Amino acid sequence: MRRAAGRDVVGTFVGFERSGSMNYEEQAITFDCHGASLYGIASVPQQSGARGVLIVVGGPQYRVGSHRQFALLARSLASQGIPAMRFDYRGMGDSVGEPRTFEEVGPDLRAAIDHFIVTVPGMQEVVIWGLCDAAAAALFYGAEDARVCGLVLLNPWVRTSGGHAKATLKHYYLERLLQPALWRKIVSGRFNYRGALRSLASVAGAAAKPAATGSGVGHAAAADAPLPDRMLAGLANFKGKVLLILSGRDLTAREFSDLAKGSAKWQRLLGASRVTRHALDEADHTFSRRVWRDQVSTWTGDWIKSW
């Protein structure tokens, strides 16, 4: 890859060429959201298709992403002819304003899509790509905007105290018992029995509490409904395509899997023909290794071009 001078900061222009793939360029962009200036980067192919990808940030981070995942994903998609845009919410990264949670970024997403479509002439529809709580934000917003034709959901955040505790008991503690390092600590006398028992008791107590649930399907769930119910409602109300990618070594992904397996409503929605599912058994939450990031990028690009 030949890279022109420039960095991923506002006010620069970066041009790229990749051998054996489509040329593209990166543009620093700014746009308004309720009086606040938001900043991002658009990766625009020389010949763009009618469908682009808006990469939504998850957690308290900015548009580059953990291990530069969002920057690398955008460039990979652009090299395949798929325009991509990543940006900072109000109050995050370079953007102005008060910080917001993933449940409050709908206006930011709408403003970003507005600008994205203006930036890429001929682009008519957008796929929202989100990891963790960004996947939840995508589900909350997707059905509200007719321009959103697809969602890519990675390790969706459905965190409740009970769900997290159950996932921890099932997947962390049981697997820990099979690890040689634990038994070496026990044999050597270096194992903290009191601390371990206190932690186990706390987790077991949280897991034993009954979960609050609602119907969640066919209408917008109440604002005070449990997070999983509101996400279920979002998935039910969104009629576009969905790509679900789960890591095998991530408690967030396992909490989501356990929730889905235990609910006929989730199983019905995730089993629909419009939903494509992939799993990376060895991957962690943020797909920190290059081989995992490359696989996610390949799955995303192939899926977008398949319909």
Buried (B, 14 or more C-beta within 10 A) or exposed (E): EEEEEBEBEBEBEBBBBBEEBBEBBBBBBBBEBEEBBBBBBBBBBEEBBEBBBBBBBBBEBBBBBBBEBBBBBBBBBBBBBBBBBBBBBBBBBBBBBEEBEBEBBBBBBBBBBBBBBEBBEEBEBBBBBBBBBBBBBBBBBBBBBEBBBBBBBBBBBBBBEBBBBBBBBBBEBEEEEEEEEBEEBEEEEEEEEEEBEEEEEEBBEBBEEEBEBBBBBEEBBEEEBBBBBBBBBBBBBBEBBBBBBBBEBBBBBBBBBBBBEEBEBBEEBBEEEEBBEBEBEEBBBBBEBEEBBBBBBEBBBEBBEEE
